[in-house]
C-alpha cells in the first residue's frame, strides 16, 4: 500500500501463500500455485514457466513513466515428493 500511495505501479506474480488478502492498491496480480504441470489453452505449462511469463508480462505492460515494484514468488520450490515430472527439463 505504501508503494502504491507513493506512485509505484505494483504487481504480484506467482504464489501468495500468506492466507491474507492481497487486494489493496495493486495494479497487477496473477496468483498461480498448487500445481506443477497444467494445460492452459493449447500449451502444457510448468508452474515455473507460467510464473516467469506472468512476471515478464507485468514488466512489458507496466507504465514506463512510473517506478514499479514486482513481487515474484515461484511455486515450484514446493516439490511433489515422488513425482519425477518435477525434474524434467523446462
N, C-alpha and C positions, 0 to 999 in steps of 0.2 A: 504494500500500500504506500509506503513512504516513497519508493522509487516512482510509482505512477503519479503521485501527487506532485512530484518534482520534475515532471515532463518526460519520464522514461517510457519507452514502448516496452511492455513487459510480456514475456512469454514463458510457457512451460511445455516441454515435450517429454513423454515417457511416463514413468511410474511416479505417482504422487505418494501413495502409501502411508500417509500420516493419519488418515482417518479423520481429518478435519476438512471443512470446506475450503476450496481454493478458488473462490469466485469473486474476490474483491479487487477491482481495478486491474484486471488482467486483460490484455488485448488479444492474446493468442493462447489457446490451451488445447492440447491433444494428449489425453491420458490413455495410454495403451499399456496394459500389463496383464499378467495372468496366463500368458500363452507363449510358446516358443516358435511355433510354425502355424500360420493361418493363411488360408486362401482369401484374398481380397480382390474382387474383380477377376481378372484373368491371371493373376500373379500369386505365387506362393511366397509369402514373406517370412523371413526370420525376424523376430522381435527387435534385434539389434539394428537390422537394416531399416525397419519401419521407424524406430526411434530416431535414427540418423536422418532419414528422409524428412520427417516432420521438423526436426531442428533446422535442416537446410531450407525448408520451405519458409520457416519464420525469417531466416536471415535474408532470403531473396525478396520477400514481400514486405519487410519492415520499412517504415518511412526512413529515408536516408538522411533526413534533416533533424532527426531526434536521437538522443542517446538511447541505448537499449540494454536490457537485461534478459538473458535467456537461461532458464534452468533446464538442463537436460539430465534426466535420471534414467539410465539404462536398466532395463528389467532383467536382462539375460544373466546377470550375476546370481539370480535365484534359480540355479540349475535344477532340473528334474533328475534326481538321482536315479540312475539305471537307464535313462533314456539316451541311447547313443546318438540320436539325431542332434543333440546339443553340441556335439564335437565336429559335426560336418562343416566343411568349408562354406563360407557365406559369399 
